[in-house]
Amino acid sequence: MILQGNIVDILNKRIYKGEITFVNGKIVSIQEKEHQVNQYIIPGFIDAHIHIESSMLVPSEFAKLAVTHGTVSTVSDPHEIANVLGVKGVEFMIENGKQVPFKFNFGAPSCVPATDFESAGAIIDSVDIKVLLENPDIKYLAEMMNYPGVLFNDDEVMKKIAWAKYFNKPIDGHAPGLRGKDVSKYIRAGITTDHECFTFNEALEKLQKDMKILIREGSAAKNFDALIDLLPEHFENMMFCSDDKHPDDLILGHINQLCERAVAKGIDVFKVLQAACINPVKHYNLDVGLLQKGDDADFIVVRDLRTFKTLQTYIKGELVFTDGKSLIQDVAFENLNNFNCNEKEVTDFRVESTAKQIRVIEALEGQLVTNELVEKAKHQGGNLVSNVKNDILKMTVVNRYENQKPAMAFIKNFGLTKGAIASSVGHDSHNIIAVGVSDEAICKAVNVIIKNKGGICAVSNSEEKIVSLPVAGIMSDKDGETIGKQYAELDKMAKTLGSKLHAPYMTLSFMALLVIPSLKLSDKGLFNGNTFKFADLKVK
């Protein structure tokens, strides 16, 4: 097949009129040739770090949407499903992804469970990591969130890192706010990337110490504005990623949006495209073409180098998107799950106390980090309750793998004035997490999730709405367009209940993420993130 256009040769930093000939999935020639075709041909976009599960779609359905935005490949950490189902979940993701023409590159999840301070559905130890890394389908050791384990030479952590080195596979990092001697030791352990930087100076220090820095812009954590000014000087050592991308956002765009924003800031297009298309291939040794003779025919046709509006997407020579339509076909799959708790009673969410003050998690818009506040307590019949007027709402994490008493805390900035919202997408262990204006509303929302064995929901006195997630309690069995629309409707309901957050469900899902400071809630209790110590809910 022959394709004509303005060929963007990122490696040699030139654009010229030409034509590409590709046969049996390979580029056999690229020639300069005059023509009248006004379109640009560039290597496909790569998301350098994403949890596919966060899209609430299985890999085959994720691919259908991603190719519409010119994404041909992802570096994917199946950490979420692994925390629910262990190695079996990782294998599900690999096999489902293989059924479609899209280049998924899965890693071996390094932290299952993420910490010992919450209940997950599975364990992946260093023996399992060895077996996973032996598999050629596993390209790297996924984000080492247990950075205290690295700093204190935890035996299991160091064994996992050693196996990655043995198999000569990259090791991904996760070290928000780690600086100075500590980050130097973390890097010396062999960890090569970080996608968790949330300040310019933090990212700069890590770059200067030879780390690769990923600019993350997901549905919850948004660090593009804080880090993008580093790209002009450090473009050879930076990449773009989503980390977590909800389905309604994926319908609108992907890595192409970050390229558009970067070019709009005046950054050289070759530097932008190197981060978006080239660097992930080189760092992770991906089998993805870079628009050179002999490469796999993985490229996209875009309208211009300003908006990067995708016209066509080719993966290994196969046309997978054109004329506004994804050509990837449906794939049949089994709904694996792990949900073993009974419905709750309203009394399960009582917090008996006479304390005058309570510790409160402060959720921050567009960030995974939180603050810790101390606020005046509100009581009702000896029970600590939500203070809707001051936007201090009761929050719970409920173990979904066995019957245990719910853990309770309070949180600020969700803004609900009615009802409750809940989700079984609760990073990292994916227990049920809920926030609401009353114990009754919270109990109702939690039980909706339990009845459906997974999902995200919103409830009021007169209405309840759920997006069911029957695959591991974190992914849908529906197509991307359907789940994206359902999620958008649910998000709208959450905002009619008063939520002030741009992405309330994504933010909610990270309020149990103990590896991100400062104050979070696990199914075992309130937790000071950086110190790995529990905190009391009540301040006397």
Secondary structure, 3 states (H helix, E strand, C coil): CEEEEEEEECCCCEEEEEEEEEECCEEEEEEECCCCCCCEEEECEEEEEECHHHHCCCHHHHHHHHHHHCEEEEEECCHHHHHHHCHHHHHHHHHHHCCCCCEEEEEECCCECCCCCCCCCCCECHHHHHHHHHCCCEEEEEEECCHHHHHCCCHHHHHHHHHHHHCCCCEEECCCCCCHHHHHHHHHCCCCEECCCCCHHHHHHHHHCCCEEEEEECCCCECHHHHHHHHHHHHHHEEEECECCCHHHHHHCCHHHHHHHHHHCCCCHHHHHHHHHHHHHHHHCCCCCCCCCCCECCEEEECCCCCCCEEEEEECCEEEEECCEECCCCCCCCCCCCCCCCCCCHHHHCCECCCCEEEEEEECCCCCCEEEEEEECCEECCEECCEHHHCEEEEEEECCCCCCCCEEEEEECCCCCCCEEEECCCCCCCCEEEEECCHHHHHHHHHHHHHHCCEEEEECCCCEEEEECCECCCECCCCHHHHHHHHHHHHHHHHHCCCCCCCHHHHHHCCCCCCCCCEEEECCEEEECCCCEECCCEEC
